Amino acid sequence: QGHQKRLADIEAQIKELQPLQKKFADVNAQLELKTYDLSLFLKRAEQNEHHKLGEAVKKLAVELEEARSQIEEKELAYKNCVDAVSTLENSIKDHDKNREGRLQGLEKNIKTIKAQMQASSKELKSHENEKEKLVMEEEAMVQEQTSLESQLLSLKTQINTLTSEVDEQRAKV
């Protein structure tokens, strides 16, 4: 649930940060010029934003895959440490001969491996946080792409409206 709350907070921030649609001022005075500028902008925006977002989404997917494979490595290292600790603890229980000297050596090994295990656990957590961040960035990019596509659609509609107005103005003239 904390995860969902964080996700909701991030989505709210994304909505605040999304670029606001440009307002059209002085439409009647510069109608033909604005229509031409808008069509040029629309072509550039479609080419640039779609390409940039597509590349960013691909890059995030690669980073996400890398994070996943690093997490698998860390999980394996962590499991190996747990197994080693378990084996050493069993050795301590099973062997009575040379107990004192052996125990000291085994306890040293256990301390070393437990320290490695803690380090692996911390690293694992760090990679999981990184993975979570990448997943959220990927979702944000997809949302931004959807938003931009919707803005482009809206701009196309406005162009059609402006074109109709131009035609009406021409007809009146």
Chimera marker file (.cmm) of the C-alpha trace (Angstrom):
<marker_set name="trace">
<marker id="1" x="0.000" y="0.000" z="0.000" r="1" g="1" b="0" radius="0.5"/>
<marker id="2" x="2.940" y="2.319" z="0.714" r="1" g="1" b="0" radius="0.5"/>
<marker id="3" x="4.128" y="1.479" z="-2.787" r="1" g="1" b="0" radius="0.5"/>
<marker id="4" x="0.741" y="2.517" z="-4.254" r="1" g="1" b="0" radius="0.5"/>
<marker id="5" x="0.774" y="5.751" z="-2.263" r="1" g="1" b="0" radius="0.5"/>
<marker id="6" x="4.271" y="6.535" z="-3.553" r="1" g="1" b="0" radius="0.5"/>
<marker id="7" x="3.121" y="5.742" z="-7.074" r="1" g="1" b="0" radius="0.5"/>
<marker id="8" x="0.091" y="8.023" z="-6.648" r="1" g="1" b="0" radius="0.5"/>
<marker id="9" x="2.338" y="10.854" z="-5.343" r="1" g="1" b="0" radius="0.5"/>
<marker id="10" x="4.645" y="10.429" z="-8.315" r="1" g="1" b="0" radius="0.5"/>
<marker id="11" x="1.716" y="10.419" z="-10.761" r="1" g="1" b="0" radius="0.5"/>
<marker id="12" x="0.438" y="13.665" z="-9.176" r="1" g="1" b="0" radius="0.5"/>
<marker id="13" x="3.874" y="15.239" z="-9.600" r="1" g="1" b="0" radius="0.5"/>
<marker id="14" x="4.027" y="14.066" z="-13.217" r="1" g="1" b="0" radius="0.5"/>
<marker id="15" x="0.646" y="15.717" z="-13.937" r="1" g="1" b="0" radius="0.5"/>
<marker id="16" x="1.878" y="18.996" z="-12.420" r="1" g="1" b="0" radius="0.5"/>
<marker id="17" x="5.044" y="18.886" z="-14.462" r="1" g="1" b="0" radius="0.5"/>
<marker id="18" x="3.482" y="18.004" z="-17.794" r="1" g="1" b="0" radius="0.5"/>
<marker id="19" x="3.838" y="20.889" z="-20.240" r="1" g="1" b="0" radius="0.5"/>
<marker id="20" x="0.756" y="23.043" z="-20.580" r="1" g="1" b="0" radius="0.5"/>
<marker id="21" x="-0.811" y="23.418" z="-24.008" r="1" g="1" b="0" radius="0.5"/>
<marker id="22" x="0.072" y="26.698" z="-25.717" r="1" g="1" b="0" radius="0.5"/>
<marker id="23" x="-2.724" y="29.263" z="-25.769" r="1" g="1" b="0" radius="0.5"/>
<marker id="24" x="-3.504" y="30.847" z="-29.073" r="1" g="1" b="0" radius="0.5"/>
<marker id="25" x="-3.612" y="34.640" z="-28.850" r="1" g="1" b="0" radius="0.5"/>
<marker id="26" x="-4.733" y="37.145" z="-31.414" r="1" g="1" b="0" radius="0.5"/>
<marker id="27" x="-6.215" y="34.425" z="-33.702" r="1" g="1" b="0" radius="0.5"/>
<marker id="28" x="-8.271" y="36.811" z="-35.912" r="1" g="1" b="0" radius="0.5"/>
<marker id="29" x="-5.353" y="39.179" z="-36.594" r="1" g="1" b="0" radius="0.5"/>
<marker id="30" x="-2.820" y="36.494" z="-37.651" r="1" g="1" b="0" radius="0.5"/>
<marker id="31" x="-5.066" y="33.596" z="-38.625" r="1" g="1" b="0" radius="0.5"/>
<marker id="32" x="-3.253" y="32.457" z="-41.792" r="1" g="1" b="0" radius="0.5"/>
<marker id="33" x="0.225" y="32.894" z="-40.258" r="1" g="1" b="0" radius="0.5"/>
<marker id="34" x="-0.734" y="30.960" z="-37.109" r="1" g="1" b="0" radius="0.5"/>
<marker id="35" x="-2.238" y="28.129" z="-39.160" r="1" g="1" b="0" radius="0.5"/>
<marker id="36" x="0.975" y="27.809" z="-41.183" r="1" g="1" b="0" radius="0.5"/>
<marker id="37" x="3.235" y="28.020" z="-38.055" r="1" g="1" b="0" radius="0.5"/>
<marker id="38" x="1.055" y="25.490" z="-36.272" r="1" g="1" b="0" radius="0.5"/>
<marker id="39" x="1.246" y="22.968" z="-39.109" r="1" g="1" b="0" radius="0.5"/>
<marker id="40" x="5.076" y="23.299" z="-39.167" r="1" g="1" b="0" radius="0.5"/>
<marker id="41" x="5.217" y="22.910" z="-35.377" r="1" g="1" b="0" radius="0.5"/>
<marker id="42" x="2.934" y="19.905" z="-35.539" r="1" g="1" b="0" radius="0.5"/>
<marker id="43" x="5.180" y="18.127" z="-38.057" r="1" g="1" b="0" radius="0.5"/>
<marker id="44" x="8.308" y="18.872" z="-35.990" r="1" g="1" b="0" radius="0.5"/>
<marker id="45" x="6.641" y="17.850" z="-32.718" r="1" g="1" b="0" radius="0.5"/>
<marker id="46" x="5.405" y="14.567" z="-34.182" r="1" g="1" b="0" radius="0.5"/>
<marker id="47" x="8.886" y="13.728" z="-35.492" r="1" g="1" b="0" radius="0.5"/>
<marker id="48" x="10.904" y="14.910" z="-32.459" r="1" g="1" b="0" radius="0.5"/>
<marker id="49" x="8.740" y="13.950" z="-29.458" r="1" g="1" b="0" radius="0.5"/>
<marker id="50" x="7.741" y="10.516" z="-30.757" r="1" g="1" b="0" radius="0.5"/>
<marker id="51" x="11.357" y="9.719" z="-31.601" r="1" g="1" b="0" radius="0.5"/>
<marker id="52" x="12.733" y="11.031" z="-28.281" r="1" g="1" b="0" radius="0.5"/>
<marker id="53" x="10.089" y="9.252" z="-26.197" r="1" g="1" b="0" radius="0.5"/>
<marker id="54" x="10.533" y="6.029" z="-28.149" r="1" g="1" b="0" radius="0.5"/>
<marker id="55" x="14.291" y="6.127" z="-27.528" r="1" g="1" b="0" radius="0.5"/>
<marker id="56" x="13.802" y="6.960" z="-23.830" r="1" g="1" b="0" radius="0.5"/>
<marker id="57" x="11.359" y="4.066" z="-23.396" r="1" g="1" b="0" radius="0.5"/>
<marker id="58" x="13.827" y="1.682" z="-25.119" r="1" g="1" b="0" radius="0.5"/>
<marker id="59" x="16.672" y="2.920" z="-22.892" r="1" g="1" b="0" radius="0.5"/>
<marker id="60" x="14.537" y="2.454" z="-19.766" r="1" g="1" b="0" radius="0.5"/>
<marker id="61" x="13.628" y="-1.081" z="-20.867" r="1" g="1" b="0" radius="0.5"/>
<marker id="62" x="17.347" y="-1.916" z="-21.239" r="1" g="1" b="0" radius="0.5"/>
<marker id="63" x="18.163" y="-0.404" z="-17.826" r="1" g="1" b="0" radius="0.5"/>
<marker id="64" x="15.255" y="-2.299" z="-16.271" r="1" g="1" b="0" radius="0.5"/>
<marker id="65" x="16.520" y="-5.575" z="-17.733" r="1" g="1" b="0" radius="0.5"/>
<marker id="66" x="20.024" y="-4.856" z="-16.401" r="1" g="1" b="0" radius="0.5"/>
<marker id="67" x="18.619" y="-4.115" z="-12.953" r="1" g="1" b="0" radius="0.5"/>
<marker id="68" x="16.644" y="-7.375" z="-13.039" r="1" g="1" b="0" radius="0.5"/>
<marker id="69" x="19.711" y="-9.417" z="-13.940" r="1" g="1" b="0" radius="0.5"/>
<marker id="70" x="21.783" y="-7.686" z="-11.225" r="1" g="1" b="0" radius="0.5"/>
<marker id="71" x="19.054" y="-8.459" z="-8.704" r="1" g="1" b="0" radius="0.5"/>
<marker id="72" x="19.144" y="-12.128" z="-9.739" r="1" g="1" b="0" radius="0.5"/>
<marker id="73" x="22.927" y="-12.154" z="-9.258" r="1" g="1" b="0" radius="0.5"/>
<marker id="74" x="22.614" y="-10.555" z="-5.813" r="1" g="1" b="0" radius="0.5"/>
<marker id="75" x="19.848" y="-12.977" z="-4.819" r="1" g="1" b="0" radius="0.5"/>
<marker id="76" x="22.081" y="-15.882" z="-5.840" r="1" g="1" b="0" radius="0.5"/>
<marker id="77" x="25.041" y="-14.438" z="-3.882" r="1" g="1" b="0" radius="0.5"/>
<marker id="78" x="22.757" y="-13.899" z="-0.875" r="1" g="1" b="0" radius="0.5"/>
<marker id="79" x="21.458" y="-17.491" z="-1.103" r="1" g="1" b="0" radius="0.5"/>
<marker id="80" x="25.040" y="-18.808" z="-1.344" r="1" g="1" b="0" radius="0.5"/>
<marker id="81" x="25.959" y="-16.835" z="1.788" r="1" g="1" b="0" radius="0.5"/>
<marker id="82" x="22.904" y="-18.200" z="3.639" r="1" g="1" b="0" radius="0.5"/>
<marker id="83" x="23.848" y="-21.750" z="2.547" r="1" g="1" b="0" radius="0.5"/>
<marker id="84" x="27.471" y="-21.264" z="3.646" r="1" g="1" b="0" radius="0.5"/>
<marker id="85" x="26.365" y="-19.953" z="7.058" r="1" g="1" b="0" radius="0.5"/>
<marker id="86" x="23.995" y="-22.891" z="7.421" r="1" g="1" b="0" radius="0.5"/>
<marker id="87" x="26.757" y="-25.374" z="6.498" r="1" g="1" b="0" radius="0.5"/>
<marker id="88" x="29.195" y="-23.782" z="8.955" r="1" g="1" b="0" radius="0.5"/>
<marker id="89" x="26.617" y="-23.769" z="11.735" r="1" g="1" b="0" radius="0.5"/>
<marker id="90" x="25.935" y="-27.466" z="11.080" r="1" g="1" b="0" radius="0.5"/>
<marker id="91" x="29.688" y="-28.167" z="11.202" r="1" g="1" b="0" radius="0.5"/>
<marker id="92" x="29.862" y="-26.520" z="14.630" r="1" g="1" b="0" radius="0.5"/>
<marker id="93" x="27.018" y="-28.690" z="15.923" r="1" g="1" b="0" radius="0.5"/>
<marker id="94" x="28.330" y="-31.951" z="14.402" r="1" g="1" b="0" radius="0.5"/>
<marker id="95" x="32.007" y="-31.840" z="15.418" r="1" g="1" b="0" radius="0.5"/>
<marker id="96" x="33.180" y="-32.273" z="18.979" r="1" g="1" b="0" radius="0.5"/>
<marker id="97" x="36.828" y="-33.203" z="18.288" r="1" g="1" b="0" radius="0.5"/>
<marker id="98" x="39.260" y="-30.322" z="18.276" r="1" g="1" b="0" radius="0.5"/>
<marker id="99" x="36.213" y="-28.389" z="19.263" r="1" g="1" b="0" radius="0.5"/>
<marker id="100" x="37.794" y="-25.300" z="20.750" r="1" g="1" b="0" radius="0.5"/>
<marker id="101" x="40.199" y="-24.494" z="17.916" r="1" g="1" b="0" radius="0.5"/>
<marker id="102" x="37.733" y="-25.498" z="15.272" r="1" g="1" b="0" radius="0.5"/>
<marker id="103" x="34.928" y="-23.467" z="16.809" r="1" g="1" b="0" radius="0.5"/>
<marker id="104" x="37.025" y="-20.332" z="16.796" r="1" g="1" b="0" radius="0.5"/>
<marker id="105" x="37.907" y="-20.801" z="13.121" r="1" g="1" b="0" radius="0.5"/>
<marker id="106" x="34.293" y="-21.557" z="12.186" r="1" g="1" b="0" radius="0.5"/>
<marker id="107" x="32.948" y="-18.611" z="14.167" r="1" g="1" b="0" radius="0.5"/>
<marker id="108" x="35.411" y="-16.344" z="12.384" r="1" g="1" b="0" radius="0.5"/>
<marker id="109" x="34.157" y="-17.726" z="9.066" r="1" g="1" b="0" radius="0.5"/>
<marker id="110" x="30.553" y="-17.225" z="10.145" r="1" g="1" b="0" radius="0.5"/>
<marker id="111" x="31.233" y="-13.593" z="11.092" r="1" g="1" b="0" radius="0.5"/>
<marker id="112" x="32.912" y="-12.970" z="7.738" r="1" g="1" b="0" radius="0.5"/>
<marker id="113" x="30.109" y="-14.613" z="5.786" r="1" g="1" b="0" radius="0.5"/>
<marker id="114" x="27.399" y="-12.869" z="7.823" r="1" g="1" b="0" radius="0.5"/>
<marker id="115" x="29.080" y="-9.547" z="7.007" r="1" g="1" b="0" radius="0.5"/>
<marker id="116" x="29.115" y="-10.533" z="3.318" r="1" g="1" b="0" radius="0.5"/>
<marker id="117" x="25.488" y="-11.576" z="3.629" r="1" g="1" b="0" radius="0.5"/>
<marker id="118" x="24.533" y="-8.183" z="5.095" r="1" g="1" b="0" radius="0.5"/>
<marker id="119" x="26.421" y="-6.406" z="2.331" r="1" g="1" b="0" radius="0.5"/>
<marker id="120" x="24.675" y="-8.568" z="-0.293" r="1" g="1" b="0" radius="0.5"/>
<marker id="121" x="21.324" y="-7.881" z="1.345" r="1" g="1" b="0" radius="0.5"/>
<marker id="122" x="21.954" y="-4.110" z="1.270" r="1" g="1" b="0" radius="0.5"/>
<marker id="123" x="23.046" y="-4.288" z="-2.366" r="1" g="1" b="0" radius="0.5"/>
<marker id="124" x="19.967" y="-6.360" z="-3.208" r="1" g="1" b="0" radius="0.5"/>
<marker id="125" x="17.712" y="-3.767" z="-1.587" r="1" g="1" b="0" radius="0.5"/>
<marker id="126" x="19.503" y="-0.987" z="-3.494" r="1" g="1" b="0" radius="0.5"/>
<marker id="127" x="18.973" y="-2.825" z="-6.797" r="1" g="1" b="0" radius="0.5"/>
<marker id="128" x="15.315" y="-3.423" z="-5.966" r="1" g="1" b="0" radius="0.5"/>
<marker id="129" x="14.892" y="0.315" z="-5.303" r="1" g="1" b="0" radius="0.5"/>
<marker id="130" x="16.624" y="1.060" z="-8.625" r="1" g="1" b="0" radius="0.5"/>
<marker id="131" x="14.326" y="-1.419" z="-10.400" r="1" g="1" b="0" radius="0.5"/>
<marker id="132" x="11.271" y="0.199" z="-8.789" r="1" g="1" b="0" radius="0.5"/>
<marker id="133" x="12.506" y="3.639" z="-9.868" r="1" g="1" b="0" radius="0.5"/>
<marker id="134" x="13.056" y="2.446" z="-13.453" r="1" g="1" b="0" radius="0.5"/>
<marker id="135" x="9.575" y="0.883" z="-13.573" r="1" g="1" b="0" radius="0.5"/>
<marker id="136" x="8.050" y="4.179" z="-12.406" r="1" g="1" b="0" radius="0.5"/>
<marker id="137" x="10.119" y="6.190" z="-14.909" r="1" g="1" b="0" radius="0.5"/>
<marker id="138" x="9.004" y="3.872" z="-17.684" r="1" g="1" b="0" radius="0.5"/>
<marker id="139" x="5.345" y="4.351" z="-16.637" r="1" g="1" b="0" radius="0.5"/>
<marker id="140" x="5.870" y="8.129" z="-16.507" r="1" g="1" b="0" radius="0.5"/>
<marker id="141" x="7.371" y="8.113" z="-20.024" r="1" g="1" b="0" radius="0.5"/>
<marker id="142" x="4.480" y="6.073" z="-21.389" r="1" g="1" b="0" radius="0.5"/>
<marker id="143" x="2.024" y="8.482" z="-19.727" r="1" g="1" b="0" radius="0.5"/>
<marker id="144" x="3.884" y="11.468" z="-21.133" r="1" g="1" b="0" radius="0.5"/>
<marker id="145" x="3.837" y="9.912" z="-24.605" r="1" g="1" b="0" radius="0.5"/>
<marker id="146" x="0.068" y="9.340" z="-24.301" r="1" g="1" b="0" radius="0.5"/>
<marker id="147" x="-0.384" y="12.927" z="-23.120" r="1" g="1" b="0" radius="0.5"/>
<marker id="148" x="1.669" y="14.303" z="-26.018" r="1" g="1" b="0" radius="0.5"/>
<marker id="149" x="-0.254" y="12.198" z="-28.519" r="1" g="1" b="0" radius="0.5"/>
<marker id="150" x="-3.475" y="13.543" z="-27.049" r="1" g="1" b="0" radius="0.5"/>
<marker id="151" x="-2.101" y="17.117" z="-27.287" r="1" g="1" b="0" radius="0.5"/>
<marker id="152" x="-1.133" y="16.490" z="-30.921" r="1" g="1" b="0" radius="0.5"/>
<marker id="153" x="-4.648" y="15.256" z="-31.635" r="1" g="1" b="0" radius="0.5"/>
<marker id="154" x="-6.041" y="18.374" z="-29.961" r="1" g="1" b="0" radius="0.5"/>
<marker id="155" x="-3.738" y="20.592" z="-32.057" r="1" g="1" b="0" radius="0.5"/>
<marker id="156" x="-4.889" y="18.829" z="-35.248" r="1" g="1" b="0" radius="0.5"/>
<marker id="157" x="-8.495" y="19.537" z="-34.249" r="1" g="1" b="0" radius="0.5"/>
<marker id="158" x="-7.609" y="23.206" z="-33.662" r="1" g="1" b="0" radius="0.5"/>
<marker id="159" x="-5.923" y="23.375" z="-37.077" r="1" g="1" b="0" radius="0.5"/>
<marker id="160" x="-9.079" y="22.031" z="-38.705" r="1" g="1" b="0" radius="0.5"/>
<marker id="161" x="-11.144" y="24.634" z="-36.833" r="1" g="1" b="0" radius="0.5"/>
<marker id="162" x="-8.738" y="27.439" z="-37.785" r="1" g="1" b="0" radius="0.5"/>
<marker id="163" x="-8.702" y="26.281" z="-41.412" r="1" g="1" b="0" radius="0.5"/>
<marker id="164" x="-12.505" y="26.417" z="-41.464" r="1" g="1" b="0" radius="0.5"/>
<marker id="165" x="-12.381" y="29.940" z="-40.007" r="1" g="1" b="0" radius="0.5"/>
<marker id="166" x="-9.847" y="30.980" z="-42.668" r="1" g="1" b="0" radius="0.5"/>
<marker id="167" x="-12.132" y="29.608" z="-45.373" r="1" g="1" b="0" radius="0.5"/>
<marker id="168" x="-15.072" y="31.531" z="-43.854" r="1" g="1" b="0" radius="0.5"/>
<marker id="169" x="-13.013" y="34.758" z="-43.675" r="1" g="1" b="0" radius="0.5"/>
<marker id="170" x="-11.935" y="34.279" z="-47.312" r="1" g="1" b="0" radius="0.5"/>
<marker id="171" x="-15.514" y="33.679" z="-48.365" r="1" g="1" b="0" radius="0.5"/>
<marker id="172" x="-16.607" y="36.880" z="-46.590" r="1" g="1" b="0" radius="0.5"/>
<marker id="173" x="-13.782" y="38.856" z="-48.215" r="1" g="1" b="0" radius="0.5"/>
<link id1="1" id2="2" r="1" g="1" b="0" radius="0.2"/>
<link id1="2" id2="3" r="1" g="1" b="0" radius="0.2"/>
<link id1="3" id2="4" r="1" g="1" b="0" radius="0.2"/>
<link id1="4" id2="5" r="1" g="1" b="0" radius="0.2"/>
<link id1="5" id2="6" r="1" g="1" b="0" radius="0.2"/>
<link id1="6" id2="7" r="1" g="1" b="0" radius="0.2"/>
<link id1="7" id2="8" r="1" g="1" b="0" radius="0.2"/>
<link id1="8" id2="9" r="1" g="1" b="0" radius="0.2"/>
<link id1="9" id2="10" r="1" g="1" b="0" radius="0.2"/>
<link id1="10" id2="11" r="1" g="1" b="0" radius="0.2"/>
<link id1="11" id2="12" r="1" g="1" b="0" radius="0.2"/>
<link id1="12" id2="13" r="1" g="1" b="0" radius="0.2"/>
<link id1="13" id2="14" r="1" g="1" b="0" radius="0.2"/>
<link id1="14" id2="15" r="1" g="1" b="0" radius="0.2"/>
<link id1="15" id2="16" r="1" g="1" b="0" radius="0.2"/>
<link id1="16" id2="17" r="1" g="1" b="0" radius="0.2"/>
<link id1="17" id2="18" r="1" g="1" b="0" radius="0.2"/>
<link id1="18" id2="19" r="1" g="1" b="0" radius="0.2"/>
<link id1="19" id2="20" r="1" g="1" b="0" radius="0.2"/>
<link id1="20" id2="21" r="1" g="1" b="0" radius="0.2"/>
<link id1="21" id2="22" r="1" g="1" b="0" radius="0.2"/>
<link id1="22" id2="23" r="1" g="1" b="0" radius="0.2"/>
<link id1="23" id2="24" r="1" g="1" b="0" radius="0.2"/>
<link id1="24" id2="25" r="1" g="1" b="0" radius="0.2"/>
<link id1="25" id2="26" r="1" g="1" b="0" radius="0.2"/>
<link id1="26" id2="27" r="1" g="1" b="0" radius="0.2"/>
<link id1="27" id2="28" r="1" g="1" b="0" radius="0.2"/>
<link id1="28" id2="29" r="1" g="1" b="0" radius="0.2"/>
<link id1="29" id2="30" r="1" g="1" b="0" radius="0.2"/>
<link id1="30" id2="31" r="1" g="1" b="0" radius="0.2"/>
<link id1="31" id2="32" r="1" g="1" b="0" radius="0.2"/>
<link id1="32" id2="33" r="1" g="1" b="0" radius="0.2"/>
<link id1="33" id2="34" r="1" g="1" b="0" radius="0.2"/>
<link id1="34" id2="35" r="1" g="1" b="0" radius="0.2"/>
<link id1="35" id2="36" r="1" g="1" b="0" radius="0.2"/>
<link id1="36" id2="37" r="1" g="1" b="0" radius="0.2"/>
<link id1="37" id2="38" r="1" g="1" b="0" radius="0.2"/>
<link id1="38" id2="39" r="1" g="1" b="0" radius="0.2"/>
<link id1="39" id2="40" r="1" g="1" b="0" radius="0.2"/>
<link id1="40" id2="41" r="1" g="1" b="0" radius="0.2"/>
<link id1="41" id2="42" r="1" g="1" b="0" radius="0.2"/>
<link id1="42" id2="43" r="1" g="1" b="0" radius="0.2"/>
<link id1="43" id2="44" r="1" g="1" b="0" radius="0.2"/>
<link id1="44" id2="45" r="1" g="1" b="0" radius="0.2"/>
<link id1="45" id2="46" r="1" g="1" b="0" radius="0.2"/>
<link id1="46" id2="47" r="1" g="1" b="0" radius="0.2"/>
<link id1="47" id2="48" r="1" g="1" b="0" radius="0.2"/>
<link id1="48" id2="49" r="1" g="1" b="0" radius="0.2"/>
<link id1="49" id2="50" r="1" g="1" b="0" radius="0.2"/>
<link id1="50" id2="51" r="1" g="1" b="0" radius="0.2"/>
<link id1="51" id2="52" r="1" g="1" b="0" radius="0.2"/>
<link id1="52" id2="53" r="1" g="1" b="0" radius="0.2"/>
<link id1="53" id2="54" r="1" g="1" b="0" radius="0.2"/>
<link id1="54" id2="55" r="1" g="1" b="0" radius="0.2"/>
<link id1="55" id2="56" r="1" g="1" b="0" radius="0.2"/>
<link id1="56" id2="57" r="1" g="1" b="0" radius="0.2"/>
<link id1="57" id2="58" r="1" g="1" b="0" radius="0.2"/>
<link id1="58" id2="59" r="1" g="1" b="0" radius="0.2"/>
<link id1="59" id2="60" r="1" g="1" b="0" radius="0.2"/>
<link id1="60" id2="61" r="1" g="1" b="0" radius="0.2"/>
<link id1="61" id2="62" r="1" g="1" b="0" radius="0.2"/>
<link id1="62" id2="63" r="1" g="1" b="0" radius="0.2"/>
<link id1="63" id2="64" r="1" g="1" b="0" radius="0.2"/>
<link id1="64" id2="65" r="1" g="1" b="0" radius="0.2"/>
<link id1="65" id2="66" r="1" g="1" b="0" radius="0.2"/>
<link id1="66" id2="67" r="1" g="1" b="0" radius="0.2"/>
<link id1="67" id2="68" r="1" g="1" b="0" radius="0.2"/>
<link id1="68" id2="69" r="1" g="1" b="0" radius="0.2"/>
<link id1="69" id2="70" r="1" g="1" b="0" radius="0.2"/>
<link id1="70" id2="71" r="1" g="1" b="0" radius="0.2"/>
<link id1="71" id2="72" r="1" g="1" b="0" radius="0.2"/>
<link id1="72" id2="73" r="1" g="1" b="0" radius="0.2"/>
<link id1="73" id2="74" r="1" g="1" b="0" radius="0.2"/>
<link id1="74" id2="75" r="1" g="1" b="0" radius="0.2"/>
<link id1="75" id2="76" r="1" g="1" b="0" radius="0.2"/>
<link id1="76" id2="77" r="1" g="1" b="0" radius="0.2"/>
<link id1="77" id2="78" r="1" g="1" b="0" radius="0.2"/>
<link id1="78" id2="79" r="1" g="1" b="0" radius="0.2"/>
<link id1="79" id2="80" r="1" g="1" b="0" radius="0.2"/>
<link id1="80" id2="81" r="1" g="1" b="0" radius="0.2"/>
<link id1="81" id2="82" r="1" g="1" b="0" radius="0.2"/>
<link id1="82" id2="83" r="1" g="1" b="0" radius="0.2"/>
<link id1="83" id2="84" r="1" g="1" b="0" radius="0.2"/>
<link id1="84" id2="85" r="1" g="1" b="0" radius="0.2"/>
<link id1="85" id2="86" r="1" g="1" b="0" radius="0.2"/>
<link id1="86" id2="87" r="1" g="1" b="0" radius="0.2"/>
<link id1="87" id2="88" r="1" g="1" b="0" radius="0.2"/>
<link id1="88" id2="89" r="1" g="1" b="0" radius="0.2"/>
<link id1="89" id2="90" r="1" g="1" b="0" radius="0.2"/>
<link id1="90" id2="91" r="1" g="1" b="0" radius="0.2"/>
<link id1="91" id2="92" r="1" g="1" b="0" radius="0.2"/>
<link id1="92" id2="93" r="1" g="1" b="0" radius="0.2"/>
<link id1="93" id2="94" r="1" g="1" b="0" radius="0.2"/>
<link id1="94" id2="95" r="1" g="1" b="0" radius="0.2"/>
<link id1="95" id2="96" r="1" g="1" b="0" radius="0.2"/>
<link id1="96" id2="97" r="1" g="1" b="0" radius="0.2"/>
<link id1="97" id2="98" r="1" g="1" b="0" radius="0.2"/>
<link id1="98" id2="99" r="1" g="1" b="0" radius="0.2"/>
<link id1="99" id2="100" r="1" g="1" b="0" radius="0.2"/>
<link id1="100" id2="101" r="1" g="1" b="0" radius="0.2"/>
<link id1="101" id2="102" r="1" g="1" b="0" radius="0.2"/>
<link id1="102" id2="103" r="1" g="1" b="0" radius="0.2"/>
<link id1="103" id2="104" r="1" g="1" b="0" radius="0.2"/>
<link id1="104" id2="105" r="1" g="1" b="0" radius="0.2"/>
<link id1="105" id2="106" r="1" g="1" b="0" radius="0.2"/>
<link id1="106" id2="107" r="1" g="1" b="0" radius="0.2"/>
<link id1="107" id2="108" r="1" g="1" b="0" radius="0.2"/>
<link id1="108" id2="109" r="1" g="1" b="0" radius="0.2"/>
<link id1="109" id2="110" r="1" g="1" b="0" radius="0.2"/>
<link id1="110" id2="111" r="1" g="1" b="0" radius="0.2"/>
<link id1="111" id2="112" r="1" g="1" b="0" radius="0.2"/>
<link id1="112" id2="113" r="1" g="1" b="0" radius="0.2"/>
<link id1="113" id2="114" r="1" g="1" b="0" radius="0.2"/>
<link id1="114" id2="115" r="1" g="1" b="0" radius="0.2"/>
<link id1="115" id2="116" r="1" g="1" b="0" radius="0.2"/>
<link id1="116" id2="117" r="1" g="1" b="0" radius="0.2"/>
<link id1="117" id2="118" r="1" g="1" b="0" radius="0.2"/>
<link id1="118" id2="119" r="1" g="1" b="0" radius="0.2"/>
<link id1="119" id2="120" r="1" g="1" b="0" radius="0.2"/>
<link id1="120" id2="121" r="1" g="1" b="0" radius="0.2"/>
<link id1="121" id2="122" r="1" g="1" b="0" radius="0.2"/>
<link id1="122" id2="123" r="1" g="1" b="0" radius="0.2"/>
<link id1="123" id2="124" r="1" g="1" b="0" radius="0.2"/>
<link id1="124" id2="125" r="1" g="1" b="0" radius="0.2"/>
<link id1="125" id2="126" r="1" g="1" b="0" radius="0.2"/>
<link id1="126" id2="127" r="1" g="1" b="0" radius="0.2"/>
<link id1="127" id2="128" r="1" g="1" b="0" radius="0.2"/>
<link id1="128" id2="129" r="1" g="1" b="0" radius="0.2"/>
<link id1="129" id2="130" r="1" g="1" b="0" radius="0.2"/>
<link id1="130" id2="131" r="1" g="1" b="0" radius="0.2"/>
<link id1="131" id2="132" r="1" g="1" b="0" radius="0.2"/>
<link id1="132" id2="133" r="1" g="1" b="0" radius="0.2"/>
<link id1="133" id2="134" r="1" g="1" b="0" radius="0.2"/>
<link id1="134" id2="135" r="1" g="1" b="0" radius="0.2"/>
<link id1="135" id2="136" r="1" g="1" b="0" radius="0.2"/>
<link id1="136" id2="137" r="1" g="1" b="0" radius="0.2"/>
<link id1="137" id2="138" r="1" g="1" b="0" radius="0.2"/>
<link id1="138" id2="139" r="1" g="1" b="0" radius="0.2"/>
<link id1="139" id2="140" r="1" g="1" b="0" radius="0.2"/>
<link id1="140" id2="141" r="1" g="1" b="0" radius="0.2"/>
<link id1="141" id2="142" r="1" g="1" b="0" radius="0.2"/>
<link id1="142" id2="143" r="1" g="1" b="0" radius="0.2"/>
<link id1="143" id2="144" r="1" g="1" b="0" radius="0.2"/>
<link id1="144" id2="145" r="1" g="1" b="0" radius="0.2"/>
<link id1="145" id2="146" r="1" g="1" b="0" radius="0.2"/>
<link id1="146" id2="147" r="1" g="1" b="0" radius="0.2"/>
<link id1="147" id2="148" r="1" g="1" b="0" radius="0.2"/>
<link id1="148" id2="149" r="1" g="1" b="0" radius="0.2"/>
<link id1="149" id2="150" r="1" g="1" b="0" radius="0.2"/>
<link id1="150" id2="151" r="1" g="1" b="0" radius="0.2"/>
<link id1="151" id2="152" r="1" g="1" b="0" radius="0.2"/>
<link id1="152" id2="153" r="1" g="1" b="0" radius="0.2"/>
<link id1="153" id2="154" r="1" g="1" b="0" radius="0.2"/>
<link id1="154" id2="155" r="1" g="1" b="0" radius="0.2"/>
<link id1="155" id2="156" r="1" g="1" b="0" radius="0.2"/>
<link id1="156" id2="157" r="1" g="1" b="0" radius="0.2"/>
<link id1="157" id2="158" r="1" g="1" b="0" radius="0.2"/>
<link id1="158" id2="159" r="1" g="1" b="0" radius="0.2"/>
<link id1="159" id2="160" r="1" g="1" b="0" radius="0.2"/>
<link id1="160" id2="161" r="1" g="1" b="0" radius="0.2"/>
<link id1="161" id2="162" r="1" g="1" b="0" radius="0.2"/>
<link id1="162" id2="163" r="1" g="1" b="0" radius="0.2"/>
<link id1="163" id2="164" r="1" g="1" b="0" radius="0.2"/>
<link id1="164" id2="165" r="1" g="1" b="0" radius="0.2"/>
<link id1="165" id2="166" r="1" g="1" b="0" radius="0.2"/>
<link id1="166" id2="167" r="1" g="1" b="0" radius="0.2"/>
<link id1="167" id2="168" r="1" g="1" b="0" radius="0.2"/>
<link id1="168" id2="169" r="1" g="1" b="0" radius="0.2"/>
<link id1="169" id2="170" r="1" g="1" b="0" radius="0.2"/>
<link id1="170" id2="171" r="1" g="1" b="0" radius="0.2"/>
<link id1="171" id2="172" r="1" g="1" b="0" radius="0.2"/>
<link id1="172" id2="173" r="1" g="1" b="0" radius="0.2"/>
</marker_set>
